[in-house]
Amino acid sequence: MKQVGLLFGSFNPIHLGHLAIADFFIGKNNLSEIWLVVSPQSPFKTTEGLIEKRHRLAMVELALNNNQQLKACAEEFKLPTPNYTIDTLNHLKEKYPQNQFSLILGQDNMVHFDRWKSYEQILEQHQILVYPRSNANPPSSELLVHPNITYCAASLLEISATDIRTMLKQGKVNSKWLPAGVDTYLNKIINRE
């Protein structure tokens, strides 16, 4: 069975921090691929300031630059919005029964993980790999010691998509935070709007 890590995000836009996380997890827990799952809309966030999903997917594909171990995934585009992680996991298990999926989450997501739809089912059926986030509160003691959750010592790369969007609105794109070609793509779509 192929081991696949799922890194969910709006990727609004994708930046080098996302790629550093994906690169870190290749080979961890026997993961042979990392899929960057572009979420059309988080059930916990508004759509204000959200770049069109087709553009976000195109930027992820551009950023991955044909890397065979990193894949852009648009499966959530086929599901009702807002979508919940458990629904995506069930959809992926049905569509790709030959794969075993693990979730890759930032520590900030673990603080409220017990509020996610069907979080117990997620914990039962999937490994969760957690990377550190600055200023993230510790999760509940249950989630700190759960056998299906692994806390990893990935290095922090402090890049904020919110900061990138703010700079874009001001007409400044800091390309040192963006994968090659994504800054050019962003400028094109920003100037068209």
Backbone torsions as a table, in degrees:
resi	resn	phi	psi	omega
1	MET	NA	130.7	179.3
2	LYS	-75.3	133.3	178.4
3	GLN	-93.8	120.2	-176.2
4	VAL	-123.9	128.5	174.2
5	GLY	-92.6	138.3	179.5
6	LEU	-111.0	119.2	175.9
7	LEU	-109.5	102.0	-178.5
8	PHE	-83.2	148.8	174.2
9	GLY	-179.8	162.5	173.1
10	SER	-78.3	-26.0	-178.3
11	PHE	49.2	59.2	-170.6
12	ASN	-116.2	62.0	3.8
13	PRO	-99.2	171.9	171.8
14	ILE	-66.2	144.1	178.7
15	HIS	-139.2	177.0	-175.3
16	LEU	-63.2	-26.0	176.0
17	GLY	-62.4	-42.3	177.3
18	HIS	-60.8	-44.5	-178.4
19	LEU	-67.6	-36.0	178.1
20	ALA	-63.2	-40.6	178.1
21	ILE	-64.0	-48.0	-179.9
22	ALA	-60.0	-45.8	179.1
23	ASP	-61.6	-39.8	-179.8
24	PHE	-59.7	-39.5	-173.2
25	PHE	-85.7	-11.3	175.4
26	ILE	-61.9	125.6	-179.9
27	GLY	90.5	-19.6	176.6
28	LYS	-74.9	142.1	-178.9
29	ASN	49.0	34.8	178.2
30	ASN	63.1	22.8	178.7
31	LEU	-70.5	125.1	178.3
32	SER	-98.0	-19.7	177.2
33	GLU	-143.1	152.0	170.2
34	ILE	-120.5	126.3	175.8
35	TRP	-103.1	125.3	174.6
36	LEU	-90.1	105.1	-174.1
37	VAL	-88.2	109.4	-179.5
38	VAL	-79.2	116.0	-178.8
39	SER	-91.0	122.5	178.1
40	PRO	-59.7	-40.1	-179.1
41	GLN	-159.9	128.3	174.7
42	SER	-74.3	138.6	176.8
43	PRO	-67.1	-11.8	-177.2
44	PHE	-106.0	3.8	-177.3
45	LYS	-132.9	159.7	175.9
46	THR	-84.4	168.4	178.3
47	THR	-92.1	1.3	-179.6
48	GLU	-60.4	128.5	179.2
49	GLY	78.5	6.4	-177.9
50	LEU	-84.1	121.3	176.2
51	ILE	-66.1	146.4	-179.4
52	GLU	-51.0	141.2	-175.2
53	LYS	-59.3	-36.0	-179.5
54	ARG	-64.1	-35.0	177.8
55	HIS	-71.9	-39.4	179.2
56	ARG	-64.6	-40.9	176.7
57	LEU	-63.5	-44.6	179.8
58	ALA	-60.3	-39.2	178.9
59	MET	-68.1	-37.0	176.8
60	VAL	-64.0	-46.2	179.2
61	GLU	-60.2	-41.9	178.2
62	LEU	-62.7	-43.8	-177.9
63	ALA	-65.9	-33.6	-176.9
64	LEU	-75.8	-20.4	170.0
65	ASN	47.9	47.8	177.1
66	ASN	61.8	23.1	174.4
67	ASN	-64.3	122.4	-174.5
68	GLN	-70.7	-18.4	-178.7
69	GLN	-96.7	-13.1	178.9
70	LEU	-115.6	129.6	-176.6
71	LYS	-128.1	140.6	170.6
72	ALA	-81.6	136.8	-177.7
73	CYS	-127.0	122.8	-179.5
74	ALA	-110.9	21.0	-176.7
75	GLU	-59.8	-31.8	179.9
76	GLU	-67.9	-18.2	177.6
77	PHE	-64.3	-24.3	-176.8
78	LYS	-88.2	-6.3	-175.3
79	LEU	-105.1	157.4	178.2
80	PRO	-62.2	148.7	177.2
81	THR	-113.2	150.3	-7.5
82	PRO	-68.6	152.9	-175.9
83	ASN	-110.6	151.7	179.2
84	TYR	-109.8	147.2	-176.5
85	THR	-53.6	-42.7	-178.6
86	ILE	-60.5	-36.8	178.9
87	ASP	-66.1	-41.4	178.1
88	THR	-65.3	-44.1	179.3
89	LEU	-60.2	-44.1	178.5
90	ASN	-63.3	-41.4	177.6
91	HIS	-61.5	-46.4	-178.3
92	LEU	-66.4	-39.5	178.8
93	LYS	-62.8	-37.8	179.3
94	GLU	-70.6	-41.4	-176.7
95	LYS	-77.0	-33.4	-176.7
96	TYR	-126.2	68.8	-175.6
97	PRO	-65.0	-17.1	-179.9
98	GLN	-79.9	-5.2	-177.6
99	ASN	-107.4	145.7	169.9
100	GLN	-108.2	122.3	-174.3
101	PHE	-102.0	134.5	172.0
102	SER	-115.9	148.4	177.0
103	LEU	-96.5	140.5	174.1
104	ILE	-112.6	116.5	-174.9
105	LEU	-129.7	148.7	170.9
106	GLY	-76.4	150.3	-178.3
107	GLN	-57.4	-29.5	178.6
108	ASP	-62.1	-30.0	177.5
109	ASN	-72.0	-24.7	-177.2
110	MET	-73.5	-23.0	-178.5
111	VAL	-60.7	-38.2	-177.8
112	HIS	-113.0	14.7	-176.1
113	PHE	-57.6	-33.9	-179.2
114	ASP	-70.8	-1.4	174.6
115	ARG	-101.2	-5.2	179.2
116	TRP	-68.8	148.9	176.5
117	LYS	-59.5	127.1	176.4
118	SER	54.1	39.1	-177.6
119	TYR	-60.5	-31.6	179.4
120	GLU	-63.6	-39.9	178.5
121	GLN	-65.3	-41.2	177.4
122	ILE	-58.7	-47.9	-179.2
123	LEU	-62.5	-37.3	-179.6
124	GLU	-67.8	-38.9	-168.3
125	GLN	-102.4	-9.4	-173.4
126	HIS	-140.3	147.5	169.0
127	GLN	-78.2	144.0	175.5
128	ILE	-120.8	123.2	178.8
129	LEU	-106.5	124.0	-172.0
130	VAL	-114.1	128.9	175.1
131	TYR	-106.5	151.6	-176.3
132	PRO	-70.4	149.7	172.4
133	ARG	-132.0	138.6	179.9
134	SER	-66.8	146.3	178.4
135	ASN	63.5	15.4	177.9
136	ALA	-83.8	131.3	175.6
137	ASN	-70.9	153.6	177.4
138	PRO	-69.9	147.0	177.3
139	PRO	-74.1	177.3	178.1
140	SER	-60.5	157.2	-178.5
141	SER	-61.0	-32.8	177.7
142	GLU	-59.9	-42.2	-177.6
143	LEU	-78.5	-20.7	177.6
144	LEU	-71.1	-29.6	-173.9
145	VAL	-115.7	6.4	-177.9
146	HIS	-63.6	134.7	-176.6
147	PRO	-65.5	-20.4	179.5
148	ASN	-94.6	7.4	178.5
149	ILE	-116.5	127.0	177.6
150	THR	-118.7	123.8	176.1
151	TYR	-92.2	123.0	-173.9
152	CYS	-107.5	149.2	-177.9
153	ALA	-94.6	55.7	176.2
154	ALA	-72.9	146.8	177.8
155	SER	-75.7	147.7	-179.2
156	LEU	-82.3	136.1	172.5
157	LEU	-123.3	100.9	-172.0
158	GLU	-78.0	90.1	175.9
159	ILE	-130.5	132.5	-178.1
160	SER	-115.2	123.9	175.6
161	ALA	-62.3	-32.7	177.3
162	THR	-61.8	-44.7	177.9
163	ASP	-62.5	-39.9	179.0
164	ILE	-62.5	-44.5	179.7
165	ARG	-64.2	-38.4	177.8
166	THR	-61.6	-44.6	178.7
167	MET	-63.1	-38.4	178.8
168	LEU	-61.2	-43.2	179.4
169	LYS	-61.6	-29.6	179.5
170	GLN	-87.1	3.0	179.2
171	GLY	81.4	14.0	180.0
172	LYS	-117.1	126.2	173.9
173	VAL	-116.0	121.6	178.1
174	ASN	-90.6	93.5	-173.8
175	SER	-68.1	-12.2	178.3
176	LYS	-69.1	-16.0	179.0
177	TRP	-95.9	-10.8	-171.7
178	LEU	-112.2	144.6	175.3
179	PRO	-63.1	156.0	-179.1
180	ALA	-52.8	131.3	177.5
181	GLY	89.0	-24.6	-178.1
182	VAL	-69.3	-37.0	178.8
183	ASP	-62.2	-42.3	178.6
184	THR	-64.3	-44.6	179.0
185	TYR	-60.4	-46.3	179.8
186	LEU	-59.8	-45.8	179.2
187	ASN	-58.9	-39.7	179.8
188	LYS	-63.5	-47.3	-176.8
189	ILE	-73.5	-32.4	178.2
190	ILE	-66.3	-41.6	-178.3
191	ASN	-72.4	-19.9	177.0
192	ARG	-80.5	-26.1	-175.0
193	GLU	-81.4	NA	NA
